[in-house]
Amino acid sequence: MGDTNAIIPPRFPDTAAGIIALMRSQRWLLPFIGGGSLGLILLFGGWGAYEFIPSVHFRAQAAWAQVHEAIAPQPENLPTPMPVATRSTPASPSSMPPAATVTPTTSAGSSSTATLVIRTATPTITPIPTGVVLTGLKHEYQLFNNCGPASLAINLSYWDWEGSQKNTAAFLKPNQDDKNVSPRELYEYLLTQKFDAYIRVDGTLDTLKRFIAAGYPVLVEKGYTCESGERCSGWFGHYSVFNGYDDAKQLFILQDSFRGPNLTMSYAEVLTNWRAFNYLYFIVFPAGEAQDAKVQELLGDAIDLDQNYRAALARAQQEALTLTGQDAAFAWFNVGTNLAALRDYAGAATAYDQARQIGLPYRMLWYQFGPYRAYYQMARYQDVVDLATFAINSVTPGVVPGLEESYFWRGQAEEAFGEPQQAIADYRTALQRHPGYDLAEEALRALGETP
C-alpha cells in the first residue's frame, strides 16, 4: 500500500548547538525547557520513537493524514482535461509496429524487462481444481509506506527465501517516502536474488486459479479503498499475494501486508479492485529453465506481450462501453495504458482524457504513469506539467512527495518548453526522492550535468 499521506515533522538539528538554538527560537518548546530534564526526556524520547520505531512512525503519520483530510481534504479526482473532441467508442490502434519489435512499457520511460516470446499455438491446460490453498508463506505486516517490499517478501517466503521486507526495501525503497514500487523495480530486485518473474496484464479469475493450482502464488496489483477506522483514508494502489481459492464459496485467499494474513475476498470484489491496474499480475519463481518452461506453459498466449496487450485492450474497450462511474473511468484508463503499450499514443491520450473526464482517484498518478508518456508523445507538454504538479502537490503538506516519476516527467516537459534549468532541478529532486533512479540520471547526463 502506498503512503498514508501523512506529515513528516521537520527533523531536529544534528548538533547540540543547533538543538539549543532551535529550543530558544521555538515557543512551543518552552514548556519542555521549563520542565527540566523530564521535559527533555519526553521531547527527545518521543522524537526518537518517531524516527526509529516503524510502528510509531506509521501511526503518527497516519494520524496526521486523517487530521489533515478532515481539515483540508484533497479533491476526490484528478483534474479533468481541457475540452477536446471525444470519441463515441474506445480507440483502436491506428498503427502498429511489427509484433516482434513491440516492447510494452511497465514504468515511465523503460521497456518491459520480461522476455518477448512469440507462441504459435495455445497449449492444453490441465483442468483447474475447484479449490486449492498454498501453504508455507510467511506473512509480514508492512512497515511505513512499504507495501511493495513487504508483499514481495511474503511471495518469496513461499520459495524458502529467508529475508524480510527490510531486505527488499533496502533495494526497492532507499527513501521510505517513495510512494510506489513499480513492477519493473520488483523484477530488478528478483534478478539479484536468483529469482525470475513474468509480469502480465489482462489477468482473470481463471488465471489466478490456474497458477495457484500449479503451485505458484500470484502477486497482484489492485486498488484498495480504506475502511472506516483504518490508518488510512480514500483510495490507494496496493499489492497482495493470492495463495488460495474456493469455488464453492466464490472466494480467494490472500496475504495482505496491511490488513493481515489469510484474508478472503469474493471473486466479484477481486475483479472490481483489480480493474484499476489493468488486471496486472506477477508470477515469481526460482530462476532456471525448468521453472521458466512451466510458467510459460501456464501463461499460454499471454507469453506474447504483444498479444497480451491486444487482449487487454479488447477487454478494456468492452468494459468502457458497458460500465459506469469509476469502473468506466478505470476501463478507459486501461484502454489508454494498452494503447500506449502498443505505441498508439494518439489513441492513448484520447482514452486517458475520457477517463479523467469521468473521474479518477486523485492518487492514480502515484502508481501509473501512462498519461505522462502519452501526452508527452502528443506534444501536450502542459498536460504533463499540470498533472505532474498536481500529483506532487497531492501529498499532505509537510510530507516529502516521494514521486520521482512525476518529477522526471515534469522535467521532460520542461525541456520540451525550452526550460533546461527547471528540468535539471526536477531531475535532481527525482534523484533525491529515489537515489539511483536511472531515468533521471540519464536525463541529467543528456543535459551535460553530473547526476
C-alpha positions in Angstrom: 0.0 0.0 0.0 1.2 3.5 -0.8 1.9 6.2 1.7 -0.9 7.1 4.1 -0.4 10.7 3.0 0.8 11.8 6.4 3.2 14.5 7.5 6.9 14.3 8.5 7.8 17.0 11.0 11.0 18.9 10.4 14.0 16.9 11.5 15.9 18.1 14.6 19.4 19.7 14.1 22.3 17.3 14.2 24.4 19.3 16.7 23.9 20.2 20.3 24.3 23.9 19.5 21.7 23.6 16.8 19.3 21.9 19.2 19.7 24.6 21.8 19.2 27.3 19.1 16.0 25.6 18.0 14.7 25.3 21.5 15.3 29.0 22.1 13.7 30.1 18.9 10.6 27.9 19.0 7.9 29.0 21.6 6.3 25.5 21.6 9.5 24.2 23.2 9.3 26.4 26.2 7.2 24.0 28.3 9.8 21.3 27.8 12.6 23.7 28.8 10.6 24.7 31.9 10.0 21.1 32.7 13.7 20.4 33.0 15.3 17.0 32.4 11.9 15.3 32.4 10.6 17.5 29.7 13.7 17.0 27.6 13.4 13.2 28.1 9.8 13.3 26.9 10.6 15.5 24.0 13.6 13.6 22.6 12.2 10.2 23.6 9.1 10.9 21.5 11.3 12.1 18.7 13.4 9.0 18.9 10.4 6.8 18.9 9.0 8.6 15.8 12.3 8.4 13.9 13.4 4.9 14.7 10.4 2.7 15.6 8.5 2.0 12.4 5.1 1.3 14.1 5.2 4.6 15.9 6.3 6.4 12.7 3.4 4.8 10.8 0.8 5.6 13.4 1.9 9.2 13.8 1.9 9.8 10.1 -1.5 8.1 9.6 -3.0 10.1 12.4 -1.8 13.4 10.9 -3.1 12.3 7.5 -6.6 11.8 8.9 -6.5 15.1 10.7 -5.4 16.9 7.6 -8.0 15.1 5.4 -10.7 16.3 7.9 -9.5 19.9 7.9 -8.4 20.3 4.3 -9.5 17.3 2.2 -7.9 16.7 -1.2 -10.0 16.8 -4.3 -11.5 13.4 -5.0 -10.4 13.2 -8.6 -7.5 14.0 -10.9 -8.1 17.3 -12.8 -10.3 16.9 -15.9 -8.6 17.6 -19.2 -9.1 20.8 -21.2 -12.0 20.4 -23.7 -11.1 18.1 -26.6 -13.1 16.2 -29.2 -14.3 12.9 -27.7 -14.8 9.6 -29.2 -18.1 7.6 -29.0 -16.3 4.3 -28.8 -12.9 3.3 -27.3 -10.0 3.9 -29.5 -8.3 1.2 -31.6 -4.6 1.2 -32.5 -4.1 3.5 -35.5 -0.8 2.0 -36.4 1.2 -0.9 -35.1 4.9 -1.9 -35.3 5.7 -5.5 -36.2 4.8 -7.8 -33.4 8.4 -9.0 -32.8 9.6 -5.4 -32.2 6.9 -4.3 -29.7 8.3 -3.6 -26.2 5.4 -2.6 -24.0 6.4 -0.4 -21.0 6.0 -1.2 -17.3 7.2 2.2 -16.0 8.0 5.7 -17.1 10.4 5.6 -20.0 11.6 2.0 -19.5 11.0 -1.1 -21.6 9.5 -4.2 -20.0 12.2 -6.5 -18.6 10.2 -9.6 -19.4 11.3 -11.6 -22.4 9.2 -11.4 -25.5 8.4 -14.8 -26.8 6.2 -15.5 -29.8 3.9 -18.5 -29.3 2.2 -20.1 -32.3 -0.3 -22.3 -30.6 -2.2 -22.3 -27.3 -1.2 -25.1 -25.0 -3.5 -27.6 -23.5 -4.1 -26.6 -19.8 -5.0 -29.2 -17.2 -8.5 -28.7 -15.8 -8.4 -26.4 -12.7 -9.5 -27.9 -9.4 -12.4 -26.4 -7.5 -10.3 -25.3 -4.6 -6.6 -25.1 -3.6 -4.7 -23.4 -0.8 -0.9 -23.0 -0.9 0.8 -23.0 2.5 4.3 -22.0 3.7 4.0 -18.3 3.1 5.4 -16.1 5.9 3.1 -13.1 6.4 4.5 -9.7 7.4 2.7 -6.6 8.3 4.1 -3.7 6.2 6.2 -1.0 7.8 5.5 2.6 6.9 4.9 3.0 3.1 6.2 -0.5 2.5 3.5 -2.4 0.7 5.6 -3.5 -2.3 8.7 -4.7 -0.4 6.5 -6.5 2.2 4.3 -8.2 -0.4 7.4 -9.3 -2.4 9.0 -10.7 0.8 5.8 -12.7 1.5 5.7 -14.1 -2.0 9.4 -15.1 -1.9 8.9 -16.8 1.5 6.9 -19.5 -0.3 10.1 -20.4 -2.1 12.1 -20.7 1.2 13.7 -17.3 0.8 14.9 -16.2 4.2 14.8 -12.5 4.0 12.2 -9.9 5.1 10.7 -6.7 3.9 13.7 -4.9 5.4 15.9 -6.7 2.8 13.7 -5.9 -0.1 13.1 -2.3 1.0 16.8 -1.6 1.2 17.0 -2.1 -2.6 13.5 -1.1 -3.7 13.0 2.0 -1.5 16.2 3.7 -0.4 13.9 6.6 0.5 11.0 5.4 2.6 8.9 8.3 1.3 8.8 6.8 -2.2 5.1 6.4 -2.8 5.3 3.4 -5.2 7.4 0.4 -6.1 6.7 -0.4 -9.8 6.6 -4.0 -11.2 9.8 -3.2 -13.1 11.6 -2.4 -9.8 10.3 -5.6 -8.2 11.6 -7.5 -11.2 15.1 -5.9 -11.0 15.3 -6.9 -7.3 14.4 -10.5 -8.1 17.3 -10.8 -10.5 19.7 -10.0 -7.6 18.2 -12.9 -5.6 18.4 -15.7 -8.3 14.6 -15.4 -9.0 12.8 -14.7 -12.2 9.3 -13.5 -13.0 6.7 -12.7 -15.7 4.7 -9.5 -15.5 1.4 -9.6 -17.4 -1.9 -7.7 -17.7 -5.4 -9.0 -18.5 -5.5 -11.4 -15.7 -8.7 -13.3 -15.0 -10.1 -15.3 -12.2 -9.1 -18.4 -14.1 -5.5 -17.0 -14.4 -5.2 -16.8 -10.6 -6.7 -20.2 -10.1 -4.5 -21.8 -12.8 -1.3 -20.6 -11.2 -2.3 -21.3 -7.7 -3.4 -24.8 -8.6 0.0 -25.3 -10.3 1.8 -24.2 -7.1 2.6 -20.6 -7.8 1.3 -17.8 -5.5 0.3 -14.7 -7.6 1.4 -11.2 -6.7 -1.4 -8.8 -7.8 -1.5 -5.0 -8.0 -5.0 -3.7 -7.4 -7.0 -0.8 -6.0 -7.6 -0.5 -2.2 -10.3 1.6 -0.6 -9.7 2.3 3.1 -12.5 1.3 5.5 -13.7 3.3 8.5 -11.3 3.0 11.4 -8.3 2.0 9.3 -5.0 4.0 9.4 -5.6 5.5 6.0 -8.3 7.2 4.0 -9.5 7.1 0.4 -8.2 5.1 -2.5 -4.7 3.7 -2.9 -2.8 1.2 -5.1 -1.9 -1.9 -3.2 -0.2 -5.3 -3.7 -1.4 -8.6 -2.3 -0.3 -12.2 -2.6 -3.0 -14.6 -3.7 -2.4 -18.1 -2.5 -5.8 -19.9 -2.4 -9.3 -20.1 -3.8 -12.6 -21.9 -3.1 -15.1 -22.2 -6.0 -17.9 -23.4 -3.6 -17.7 -20.1 -1.6 -16.6 -17.9 -4.6 -13.6 -16.7 -2.5 -9.9 -16.1 -2.9 -7.5 -16.4 0.0 -4.7 -13.8 0.1 -1.9 -12.5 2.2 -2.2 -8.7 2.7 0.6 -6.7 4.2 -1.8 -4.1 5.6 -5.0 -5.9 6.6 -3.4 -9.2 7.6 -2.9 -12.9 6.8 -5.3 -15.3 5.2 -7.9 -12.8 4.2 -10.8 -13.8 2.0 -12.1 -11.7 -0.9 -15.0 -12.6 -3.2 -14.5 -13.2 -6.9 -16.5 -10.1 -7.7 -14.6 -7.9 -5.4 -11.3 -9.1 -6.8 -12.3 -8.1 -10.3 -13.6 -4.7 -9.2 -10.4 -3.8 -7.4 -8.1 -5.4 -10.0 -9.6 -3.3 -12.8 -7.8 -0.2 -11.6 -4.5 -1.7 -12.6 -5.4 -3.3 -15.9 -5.6 -6.7 -14.2 -1.8 -6.8 -13.7 -0.3 -9.9 -12.2 3.2 -11.0 -11.3 4.4 -14.7 -11.3 7.6 -15.1 -9.2 9.7 -18.3 -9.4 13.3 -19.6 -8.8 15.4 -18.8 -11.9 16.0 -21.8 -14.1 14.9 -23.4 -17.4 12.6 -26.0 -15.9 10.6 -23.5 -13.9 10.6 -21.0 -16.8 9.2 -23.5 -19.2 6.4 -24.5 -16.7 5.4 -20.9 -16.2 5.4 -20.2 -19.9 3.1 -23.2 -20.5 0.7 -21.8 -17.8 0.7 -18.4 -19.4 -0.4 -19.7 -22.7 -1.0 -17.0 -25.3 -0.2 -14.3 -22.7 3.5 -15.2 -23.0 3.5 -13.0 -26.1 3.5 -9.4 -24.8 2.0 -8.0 -28.0 -0.9 -10.5 -27.8 -1.3 -9.9 -24.1 -1.7 -6.1 -24.6 -4.1 -6.6 -27.5 -6.3 -8.9 -25.5 -6.2 -6.5 -22.6 -7.2 -3.7 -25.0 -10.2 -5.6 -26.3 -11.4 -6.3 -22.8 -10.9 -2.7 -21.7 -12.8 -1.4 -24.8 -15.7 -3.6 -23.9 -15.7 -2.6 -20.3 -15.5 1.1 -21.2 -18.7 0.7 -23.2 -20.7 -1.2 -20.7 -19.6 0.0 -17.2 -20.5 3.2 -15.5 -19.0 5.6 -12.9 -15.5 5.0 -11.6 -15.4 1.4 -13.1 -15.8 3.1 -16.5 -13.1 5.5 -15.7 -10.7 2.7 -14.8 -11.7 0.9 -18.0 -10.9 4.0 -20.1 -7.6 4.4 -18.3 -6.8 0.7 -19.2 -7.7 1.5 -22.8 -5.1 4.2 -22.7 -2.5 2.1 -21.0 -2.8 -0.7 -23.5 -2.8 1.6 -26.5 0.3 3.3 -25.0 2.0 -0.1 -24.7 1.2 -0.7 -28.3 2.6 2.7 -29.2 -0.6 4.3 -30.3 -0.1 7.5 -28.3 -2.9 9.5 -30.0 -5.5 6.9 -29.1 -4.0 6.5 -25.6 -4.2 10.3 -25.0 -7.8 10.4 -26.0 -8.7 7.4 -23.8 -6.9 9.0 -20.8 -8.9 12.1 -21.5 -12.1 10.1 -21.3 -11.0 8.5 -18.0 -10.2 11.9 -16.5 -13.5 13.3 -17.7 -15.4 10.6 -15.8 -13.3 10.9 -12.7 -10.1 9.1 -11.5 -8.9 8.9 -7.8 -6.5 11.8 -7.1 -3.7 9.3 -6.2 -3.9 7.5 -9.5 -0.7 9.0 -10.8 1.2 7.9 -7.7 1.2 4.4 -9.3 0.7 4.6 -13.1 2.4 6.9 -15.5 0.9 6.2 -18.9 -0.8 9.6 -19.2 2.6 11.3 -18.9 4.0 9.3 -21.7 1.0 9.6 -24.0 0.6 13.3 -23.5 4.3 13.9 -23.9 4.4 11.9 -27.2 1.5 14.0 -28.5 3.4 17.2 -27.6 0.8 18.0 -24.9 3.5 19.2 -22.6 1.3 21.5 -20.5 -0.9 18.5 -19.6 2.3 16.7 -18.4 3.3 19.7 -16.3 -0.1 20.2 -14.8 -0.7 16.5 -14.0 2.8 16.0 -12.5 2.5 19.2 -10.4 -1.0 18.0 -9.2 0.4 14.6 -8.2 3.4 16.2 -6.3 1.0 18.7 -4.5 -1.5 15.9 -3.7 0.7 14.8 -0.8 -0.2 16.2 2.6 1.7 19.5 3.3 4.9 18.7 5.2 5.3 15.3 3.7 8.2 14.6 1.3 6.5 13.9 -2.0 8.3 10.7 -3.0 7.1 10.7 -6.6 10.3 10.6 -8.6 8.3 9.6 -11.7 6.3 12.8 -11.6 9.4 14.9 -11.2 11.1 13.1 -14.1 8.1 13.6 -16.5 7.7 17.2 -15.5 11.4 17.7 -16.3 10.9 16.1 -19.7 8.0 18.6 -20.5 10.1 21.5 -19.2 12.9 20.5 -21.5 10.4 20.5 -24.4 9.3 24.0 -23.3 13.0 25.1 -23.5 13.4 25.4 -19.8 16.5 23.3 -19.0 17.2 24.7 -15.6 13.8 23.9 -14.3 14.2 20.4 -15.8 17.6 19.9 -14.2 16.1 20.9 -10.8 13.3 18.4 -11.2 15.7 15.6 -12.3 17.8 16.3 -9.2 14.7 16.2 -7.0 13.8 12.9 -8.6 17.2 11.5 -7.6 16.8 12.8 -4.1 13.5 11.0 -3.8 14.9 7.8 -5.3 18.7 7.6 -5.3 19.9 5.7 -8.4 16.8 6.5 -10.4 18.2 5.7 -13.8 15.9 7.8 -16.0 16.7 11.0 -14.1 20.4 10.2 -14.2 20.3 9.7 -18.0 18.3 12.9 -18.4 20.9 14.9 -16.5 23.8 13.4 -18.5 22.0 14.3 -21.7 22.0 17.9 -20.5 25.7 17.8 -19.7 25.1 17.5 -15.9 26.6 15.1 -13.5 24.0 13.1 -11.6 
